[in-house]
């Protein structure tokens, strides 16, 4: 049940608000002044606080400010008979959801509480989602090759150095890029990803640099490109080895000059972007075959991080399997399924040509097809690994 705390030094106001809110099926508690109200907030997690501004000893703004240090911060709705625009602005700047004059209009009060609860739920959902995303982007493993990757990330992340991430498909190159961004000084800004292999060569320049309205047939409005979107943040060029030579030339110029020009435009636009690139190709071989620019390669590969294939880190498979069992159970809303030790050993013997991505798919298949516990027999029957 939704819990609401009323902090007001006027007993009649507290009782009136309580009757209204309990009629609306809210769980309501009272505090006769700011100090008592703050103590209640320390003792219990409330969803919404209705707080008077003018109170002796500790006023409502002071309660609001003090509540910001608590582990759980409810939505504050300030109420006052002496409201001014300056007071309302000050309260919202300090974190109040809204400001209502006394005596409060009943419909507005109930609507404000509902909207405050919606915001609180959204914040909570966002926290859960961020936690899930953070877990899904975690680099799992304690083998020597993966520890070397983690060590390099820690050394390089805080710098402005460009990083080229290499490795087979499914090894987790995008996890390395995310870790580099998360640990960088640009982490509060955007990490913008471009899959160079998924965009047709005739559209890649527009995708990267944007275009002006009317610059080509389907350009019905101006478009902001990925370089501009990543300004002051990080641009991750995935599968850079599949980028066309004309686009490579423009990327090289952008890196050299810190400026881009939209397709069909003339104005140069300054951009401050840290570029991370990834590829499953041997770029030195691509250079020999005249499919990749050597000067761009040297611009991108200040630091090279080679992500090992799963075959080179089979001792990490038990940790990865355990993580996938947990993640998939969370996604399905079920309990984590157990797996027999010999089943894990069987998975360690496989030839994982699709690397970690393939392993996760196999674990999901085993969860669906097996009984209460995943056995070695299940692995042999359903895993389809060599």
N, C-alpha and C positions, 0 to 999 in steps of 0.2 A: 504494500500500500504506500502511496505517496505521502511523505511526511513534511509538514510545514511548521516552521517555528515563527511565532509572532513576538517581536521584541518591541515593547511600547510601555511607557511609564503611566499611561492612562488606562486604568482598569476597565472602564466602560468600553473603550475602543477594542481592547484585547478580547473581551467577552463577546462583543458584537461580531467581530471578524471570526472568532472561533465558531460561533453558532452557524454562520453562513457557510464556512468551509467544511464543517463536519456534516452539514446537510448535503454537501456535494461529495461526501464520502472520502474526504481527506483525513488523515491522521494528524491532529493538531496539538502542539504544545505551546506554552507561554513562558515569557521571561519579562519580569517587571522593570528591568533596566539593562543597559549595555553590558555591564560586567557579568551579570547573571546569564545574559544571552550568549556571551562569548564562552563562558564555562560550559553551557549546554552544547555549543557547537564543538567543543573539544571532546565532549563525552559521547556524542552521537552524530551520525551522518544524516543530515537533513537534505531534502531535495530543493526546497525553496525557503527563503527567509523573507518575511515582511517586517521591515525594520523602520521604526520612527527615526527621524533625523535629530530633532531637538529633544535631548534627554540629559538629566543631570549626571555629573561625574564622567560619563563616557558617552559621547554622542554617537549617532548612527554611522557617520562617516568613519569614525575611529574603529567601530566594530567591523565595518566593511574592510578597512585596511588590514586590521589584525587577522581577519579570517583568511586572507590571501596566503598566510604562512601555514595553514592547516593542510593535512594530507588530502582531505576531501573538501572541496569548495562548492557550496550550494549556490544557486542563482539568487541574488539579492534584488528585492523590489523595495525601493525606498519609498516611505510615505511621510507626508508632512503637511501641516496646516499653514506653514510659513514658507512655502516653496518659492524659490526665485529661479530664474534661468541659470544664473551662475552656480547655484547649489546643484541643480539638476545636471548641468554639464560636468561639474566637479565629481559628482557621484558616478556618472557613467564612465568618465575617464579612469576612475579608480576601480572599475569592474562591475558596477551595478547593472543589472539587466534593464531596469526601467525605473521611472520616478512617477509617483501618483500623488495627487493632492488629496488631503482630508477635507470633508468626508469623501471616501472613495466611491466612485460610480460602480455599482455592483457588477454590471455587465463588463465594464472595462477591466475591473479587478480580476474577474474569473478568466477572461480572455488572456490577460497578461500572464496569469499563472500558468495557463495551458501552454502559451507560447514559450515561456521560460522553461517549462518541463520538456517541451519538444527540443529546445536548444540543448538542454542538459543531456537528453538521450542521444542527440546527434554527436555531442562531444564525447560521450562514453563509447558510442559505436566507432567513432574515428580512432579513439585510443586503442580499442580492440583490433581494429583493422590494421593500424600502424604496427601493433605488436605482431600480428600475423604476418604482415609483409616483411617485417624485420627478421622474423624467424625463418621465413621462406628464403630470404637472401643470405642467410648465415652460411659461411664456408665451414663445412664439417670435415673433420679429419685430423689425425695426429701422426700420420706417416711423415717420413723425412721430406719427400717431395712437396707435400702440401704445407708443411711447416716452413719450408723455404719460401713458398709463395706468400704466406702470411707475413713472414719477416720482411720481405721486400715491400709488401703493401704498407706496413707500418713505417718503414724508412722513407718511402716515396710520397705517401698520401699528403703530407703537410707541405709539400713543395708545389711549385707551379710547373714541374717537368711534365712534358707529354709522355704518355705511356702507350706502347704497343703491346697488346695482349694476344698471344698466339696459343693455338691448341686445337685439337680435333673437335668435331661437332659434339655437343652434349657434355663437354668437360666442365662448364660453368664459367666461361669467360665473362658473361654478364654479371656474375656474382663478384668477380674481381673488380670490375668497373664500378659497381655499386659501393663496394667497400672503400675504394679509393676516393670516391666522392663523399661518402659519409664521414670519413676521417679527415677530409680536407677543410681548409678555411672557407671553402665555397659551399659547405654543406647546407647552409640555410637558404641557398638559392637553388634553382632548378637543375636537375639532371635530365637532359633532353637526349633521347635515344633515336638514332636513325638506322634502320636496317637497310643498308645499301643494296643488298641482294634482292629485296622485296619490291624495290621501286624501279619502274622502267627507266632506261637510260635517258629517254627524252624528257622525263619529269624530275630527275634527281636534282638538277640545278634549281628548279623552282622550289623543291622541297627544302633544300639547304639554304638558299639565299632569298627565297620569296619572289614575288613578281608584282608588277604594277597592273592595274586594270587595263585590259585591252592589249596586253603585250603578246598574247597569242589567242587563238580562237576561243578556247574555253575559259580564258581569264576574265570572268565577268565581274570580279572585284579584286581589290588589292589583297595580297596574302603576305603575312609575316613568316619568314623562313626560320629554320631551326637554329641558325647561328644567332639571329636576333632573339629568339625565345630563350636561348641559353646564355644571354649576356650576363656577365658577372657570376655565371654558374659553370656547369660542365656539359660539354657536348660529347656524346658517346657514338662514334661511328662504327657500328657493328658490320662485319663482313666488308671491310674497306677494300679487300682484294677484288671485289666485284664491281667497284665504281668505274665508270667510263673515264677514258683519258681526258676528255674536255673538262669533266667535272673535277678530276684530280688537279688539273691546272688551276682552276678557280679556288679550290681548297688550299692549294699551296700559296696562292697570292693572299688569301685571307689570313693564313697563318703568318706570312711574312710581314704584312702591313697592318694587321688588326683592323681591316676594313673590308666591307662587302658591298656589292651593288646588286640590287634586285633585278631579276630578268625584266627587260624592257624599261629599266630605269637608268638614270644618269647620275643621280646623287649617290655619293659614297657615304656609307653609314659605319661609324666606329663600333666595334664590338670587342668586348673583353671576355674571352672564352678560353677555358682550359679544355684541350681536346684529348680524349682517350679513344684509341682505335683498337679493333679486334679483327682477327682473321683466322680462318682454318687453312689458309693457303701458305705456301712457301713464297714469300714476297721477293726474296732474292732470285728465285727461279722465274717468277713473274717478270722481274726486271730484265733478266736475260732474254725472255721471250717478247720484250717490248710491250708488255701488257700493264706494267706499273712503272710509274716515274721514280727514278732513283732519288731525285732531289726531295720528293715528297716522303719517300721512305725514311730518309735521314732526318727530316723534320719531325716525323711521327715517332721515331724509335730512339728518343733520348734514353728512355728506360724500356727494356723488353722483359715482359713477364711471360714465361712459358708455363701454361697450365698443364699438369701431367694428365695423361689418359688414366682411366680407372684401372687398366691392366698394370700400371706402374705403382699403384697404391691400393692393392687388394686388401691390405690390412685395415683399411678404412671402411670396408664394406659393412662390417657389423654395426658401426656407428651410423652409417648412412641408412641402413635398413631400419634401425631403431627410430631414427628421425622420421623416415617416411611412414612408418607404422603409426607414429604419433600424429603427424601432420594430416594423413589421410583419414584417420579416425576422427580428428577434429573437424575436417571438412564434411564428413558423413554424419557427424553428430552421434557417433557410436563409441563404445569402449575400445581401447587399443587392443588389437589382436596379438596374441603371443606367437612366437616363432621358435621352433626347436633348434638347439645348437647345431645338430647335423644338417638342418635345412640351411642355416647361415653358411656353414662350411661348404655346402653344395653350391651356393651362390658365389662363394669366393673362387670356385674353380672355373666359373664361366668366362667366356671370351666376350667382353662387353664392347662390341664395336660401336654401339650408340652411347657408351659411357654412362654418366650419372643419369641422364635423361632416360635411357633405356632401363636402368636399374629401378628408377622410380615407377615406371610403367609396369614393370614385372611385379614389383611389390604390390601395387594396386590390384593387379590381376589376381595375385595369390590371395589377397584379402577377400576378394569377391568369390573366388572359386573354392577356397579351402573351408575346412570345418572350424571347430573352436580354436584349434592350433594349427599353424602352418608347419607341415612336416617335410622331410626330405623327399618323400614320395610325391607330395604336392609340387615341389620344385621341379622334379623330373617330369611330371605330367603337364604342368601348366607354364613353366618358365620359358620354354622354347629358346634355351641358350645352348651354345655349342660346348 
